[in-house]
Amino acid sequence: MSVSATKIACGIEYLGTQYCGWQLQDNNLSIQSVVEDAISKVANESIRVFASGRTDSGVHARGQVLHFITSASRTHNQWQEGINTYLPNDVNILWVKEVPNEFDARRSALSRTYQYLILNTTNKNVFAFNRALFIDQELDLDLMKDACSHFIGLHNFSSYRASSCQSKNPIRELKVLTIIRKNHMITIECTANAFLHHMVRNIVGTLIDVGLKRFSSDDIPEIIEAQDRSLVSKTSAAHGLYLQRVDYPDKFELPSSDIELI
């Protein structure tokens, strides 16, 4: 980074429904492409952004974090208001902060937290369309909560990653896995140092099958030990998943992006 360049971090929220995912793809609309286009217009120079992680097509974010390097000089408000002016209505910058050169949106992250929303009722809700997974069969939350304990801790999650996952190390530490219900909406929240591709959605698929009594939670340790993706339930739909927040060391003093839905 040159002497005149500045590193900027941003918190960002988006609905992933209309996008091919975070990452740039030829001939497809990505979150990264619309964000880079908006920032470049405000900076009057070509900007490349780097996120804490890539979300898949249809996956949403309430607390994604990115950084970029620029030679442009703008106040935090000028950055935020200017970028949001050029962004579509389903993408929004939550905060902007200048950060030291050592900060990296991905490498500096201590943990990521995802939430998965399930609308569990016999009646569909149009306002939850593409925002939560609809299941009209009653889920047994007690069974699902019991199953959560099997995932907590340091494990080889090969059974719970996508066949296309490119990570060389399948070991991850799942720190939090909780389930709460408020009326008809079930929220599954999980926190880990990092996640494998489709790991959250595959775990959710298993929890759903446990809740529907399709198999016992006692089978989960054997499935984890087997390191065999074919033993796991189908991957739950992308549209129920939200990147809720990314946590960083206190020294960076980043604002919180942990928000609730309106």
C-alpha positions as CSV (number, residue, x, y, z in Angstrom):
1,M,0.0,0.0,0.0
2,S,1.5,3.4,-1.0
3,V,2.0,6.2,1.4
4,S,-1.0,8.1,0.0
5,A,-3.3,5.1,0.0
6,T,-5.9,4.5,2.7
7,K,-7.4,1.2,3.7
8,I,-11.2,1.4,4.4
9,A,-13.4,-1.2,6.1
10,C,-17.2,-1.4,5.6
11,G,-20.0,-3.3,7.1
12,I,-22.6,-4.3,4.5
13,E,-26.0,-6.0,4.4
14,Y,-27.7,-7.5,1.4
15,L,-30.4,-9.8,0.1
16,G,-28.8,-12.4,-2.1
17,T,-31.9,-13.5,-4.0
18,Q,-31.1,-11.7,-7.3
19,Y,-27.4,-12.4,-7.3
20,C,-25.1,-15.3,-8.2
21,G,-23.4,-14.9,-4.9
22,W,-20.7,-12.6,-3.5
23,Q,-17.9,-13.4,-5.8
24,L,-17.4,-12.0,-9.3
25,Q,-18.6,-14.3,-12.1
26,D,-18.5,-13.7,-15.8
27,N,-21.9,-12.9,-17.3
28,N,-23.6,-13.0,-13.9
29,L,-24.6,-10.3,-11.4
30,S,-22.7,-10.6,-8.1
31,I,-22.8,-8.6,-4.9
32,Q,-19.0,-7.9,-5.3
33,S,-19.6,-6.4,-8.8
34,V,-22.3,-3.9,-7.8
35,V,-20.3,-2.9,-4.7
36,E,-17.1,-2.4,-6.6
37,D,-18.9,-0.4,-9.2
38,A,-20.5,1.9,-6.6
39,I,-17.3,2.5,-4.6
40,S,-15.3,3.1,-7.8
41,K,-17.8,5.9,-8.7
42,V,-17.4,7.6,-5.4
43,A,-13.6,7.2,-5.4
44,N,-13.2,8.2,-9.0
45,E,-10.9,5.3,-9.5
46,S,-11.1,1.5,-10.0
47,I,-11.6,-0.3,-6.7
48,R,-11.3,-3.9,-5.8
49,V,-13.0,-5.1,-2.6
50,F,-12.1,-8.0,-0.3
51,A,-14.8,-9.6,1.9
52,S,-14.6,-11.7,5.1
53,G,-15.9,-14.6,3.1
54,R,-17.9,-15.5,0.0
55,T,-21.7,-16.2,0.2
56,D,-23.4,-18.4,-2.3
57,S,-26.2,-17.5,-4.7
58,G,-29.4,-16.7,-2.7
59,V,-27.6,-16.4,0.7
60,H,-28.2,-13.1,2.5
61,A,-26.0,-11.0,4.9
62,R,-26.8,-8.7,7.8
63,G,-23.2,-8.2,8.8
64,Q,-20.7,-8.9,6.0
65,V,-17.4,-7.0,6.3
66,L,-15.2,-5.9,3.4
67,H,-12.1,-3.7,2.9
68,F,-10.6,-1.8,0.0
69,I,-7.6,0.4,-0.7
70,T,-8.0,3.8,-2.2
71,S,-6.1,7.0,-2.9
72,A,-9.3,9.0,-2.6
73,S,-9.9,11.2,0.4
74,R,-13.5,11.1,1.7
75,T,-15.1,11.4,5.1
76,H,-16.8,8.3,6.5
77,N,-20.2,9.9,5.9
78,Q,-19.2,10.8,2.3
79,W,-18.1,7.2,1.7
80,Q,-21.3,5.7,3.2
81,E,-23.8,8.0,1.7
82,G,-22.1,8.2,-1.7
83,I,-21.7,4.4,-2.1
84,N,-25.3,3.8,-1.0
85,T,-26.5,6.3,-3.6
86,Y,-25.1,4.0,-6.3
87,L,-26.1,0.7,-4.8
88,P,-29.4,-1.1,-5.6
89,N,-32.1,-1.2,-2.9
90,D,-31.2,-4.8,-1.8
91,V,-27.6,-3.9,-0.9
92,N,-26.7,-1.3,1.8
93,I,-23.5,-0.1,3.5
94,L,-24.0,0.0,7.3
95,W,-20.8,1.7,8.4
96,V,-17.4,2.8,7.1
97,K,-14.1,3.1,9.1
98,E,-10.5,3.7,8.2
99,V,-8.4,0.8,9.3
100,P,-4.6,0.2,9.7
101,N,-2.8,-1.6,6.9
102,E,-2.6,-4.8,8.9
103,F,-6.4,-5.3,8.8
104,D,-7.7,-7.8,6.4
105,A,-11.5,-8.6,6.2
106,R,-10.9,-12.3,5.9
107,R,-7.6,-13.0,7.6
108,S,-8.2,-10.8,10.6
109,A,-11.6,-12.3,11.5
110,L,-11.8,-14.2,14.8
111,S,-15.1,-15.9,14.0
112,R,-18.2,-15.8,11.8
113,T,-21.8,-16.2,12.9
114,Y,-24.6,-17.4,10.6
115,Q,-28.3,-17.7,11.2
116,Y,-30.7,-19.9,9.4
117,L,-34.4,-19.1,9.4
118,I,-37.2,-21.7,9.2
119,L,-40.9,-20.8,9.0
120,N,-42.5,-23.8,10.6
121,T,-46.3,-23.5,10.1
122,T,-49.0,-24.9,7.9
123,N,-49.6,-21.5,6.4
124,K,-47.2,-19.8,4.0
125,N,-46.2,-16.2,4.6
126,V,-45.5,-14.1,1.5
127,F,-43.2,-11.8,3.5
128,A,-40.9,-14.8,4.3
129,F,-40.6,-15.8,0.6
130,N,-37.0,-16.2,-0.3
131,R,-36.1,-15.0,3.3
132,A,-36.8,-18.2,5.3
133,L,-37.2,-22.0,4.6
134,F,-40.9,-23.0,4.7
135,I,-41.6,-26.3,6.4
136,D,-45.2,-27.3,7.0
137,Q,-44.5,-30.4,9.1
138,E,-44.0,-29.8,12.8
139,L,-40.4,-29.8,13.9
140,D,-39.5,-31.3,17.3
141,L,-37.3,-28.6,18.8
142,D,-36.2,-30.6,21.8
143,L,-34.8,-33.3,19.5
144,M,-33.0,-30.7,17.4
145,K,-31.5,-29.0,20.4
146,D,-30.2,-32.3,21.7
147,A,-28.6,-32.9,18.4
148,C,-26.7,-29.6,18.5
149,S,-24.3,-30.8,21.2
150,H,-22.8,-33.4,18.8
151,F,-21.5,-30.7,16.5
152,I,-19.9,-28.4,19.1
153,G,-16.2,-28.5,19.4
154,L,-13.2,-29.3,17.1
155,H,-14.1,-31.8,14.4
156,N,-13.2,-33.0,10.9
157,F,-16.4,-31.7,9.1
158,S,-15.7,-33.5,5.8
159,S,-19.1,-35.2,6.0
160,Y,-20.7,-31.7,6.2
161,R,-18.9,-29.9,3.4
162,A,-19.8,-29.6,-0.3
163,S,-18.2,-32.0,-2.7
164,S,-16.8,-28.9,-4.5
165,C,-15.2,-27.4,-1.3
166,Q,-11.7,-26.3,-2.0
167,S,-10.4,-26.0,1.6
168,K,-7.4,-28.1,2.2
169,N,-8.1,-28.4,5.9
170,P,-11.6,-29.8,6.9
171,I,-11.0,-29.2,10.6
172,R,-13.2,-26.5,12.1
173,E,-14.2,-25.5,15.6
174,L,-17.9,-25.0,16.0
175,K,-18.2,-22.7,19.1
176,V,-22.0,-22.1,19.2
177,L,-25.0,-23.9,17.8
178,T,-28.3,-22.8,19.2
179,I,-32.0,-23.1,18.2
180,I,-34.7,-20.7,19.3
181,R,-38.4,-20.4,18.3
182,K,-40.5,-17.3,18.3
183,N,-44.0,-18.0,17.2
184,H,-43.7,-19.8,13.9
185,M,-40.1,-18.7,13.1
186,I,-37.2,-20.9,14.1
187,T,-33.7,-19.4,14.2
188,I,-30.6,-21.7,14.1
189,E,-27.5,-19.8,15.0
190,C,-23.9,-21.1,14.6
191,T,-20.5,-19.5,15.3
192,A,-17.1,-20.9,14.2
193,N,-13.7,-19.7,13.5
194,A,-14.4,-20.4,9.9
195,F,-16.8,-22.6,7.9
196,L,-16.4,-25.1,5.0
197,H,-18.4,-24.6,1.9
198,H,-22.1,-25.6,2.6
199,M,-21.1,-26.6,6.1
200,V,-23.9,-24.6,7.8
201,R,-26.6,-25.6,5.3
202,N,-25.6,-29.3,5.6
203,I,-25.7,-29.1,9.4
204,V,-29.1,-27.4,9.2
205,G,-30.3,-30.2,6.9
206,T,-29.4,-32.8,9.5
207,L,-31.1,-30.9,12.3
208,I,-34.2,-30.6,10.2
209,D,-34.2,-34.4,9.6
210,V,-33.8,-35.0,13.3
211,G,-36.7,-32.6,14.0
212,L,-38.8,-34.5,11.6
213,K,-37.8,-37.8,13.2
214,R,-36.3,-39.2,10.0
215,F,-33.2,-40.3,12.0
216,S,-31.8,-40.1,15.5
217,S,-29.3,-37.6,16.7
218,D,-27.3,-40.5,18.1
219,D,-26.2,-41.2,14.6
220,I,-24.4,-37.8,14.2
221,P,-21.1,-38.8,15.9
222,E,-20.8,-41.7,13.5
223,I,-21.5,-39.6,10.5
224,I,-18.9,-37.0,11.6
225,E,-16.4,-39.8,12.2
226,A,-17.1,-41.4,8.8
227,Q,-16.0,-38.3,6.9
228,D,-18.5,-39.3,4.1
229,R,-20.7,-36.6,2.6
230,S,-23.1,-39.3,1.2
231,L,-24.3,-40.1,4.7
232,V,-25.6,-36.6,5.4
233,S,-29.0,-35.1,4.8
234,K,-29.5,-33.0,1.7
235,T,-28.2,-29.4,1.8
236,S,-30.8,-27.0,3.1
237,A,-31.9,-24.2,0.7
238,A,-29.7,-21.1,0.4
239,H,-32.5,-18.5,1.0
240,G,-32.8,-19.3,4.7
241,L,-29.2,-18.5,5.4
242,Y,-27.8,-15.2,6.7
243,L,-24.2,-14.1,7.5
244,Q,-25.1,-12.5,10.7
245,R,-21.8,-11.0,11.9
246,V,-18.1,-11.3,11.7
247,D,-16.0,-10.7,14.9
248,Y,-12.6,-9.1,14.9
249,P,-10.0,-8.2,17.6
250,D,-11.0,-5.2,19.7
251,K,-7.9,-3.3,18.6
252,F,-9.6,-2.5,15.3
253,E,-12.6,-0.9,17.0
254,L,-15.0,-1.9,14.3
255,P,-18.7,-1.0,14.7
256,S,-21.2,-3.8,15.3
257,S,-23.2,-5.1,12.4
258,D,-25.3,-7.5,14.4
259,I,-28.8,-6.4,13.7
260,E,-32.3,-8.0,13.8
261,L,-34.8,-8.1,10.9
262,I,-37.3,-5.3,10.8
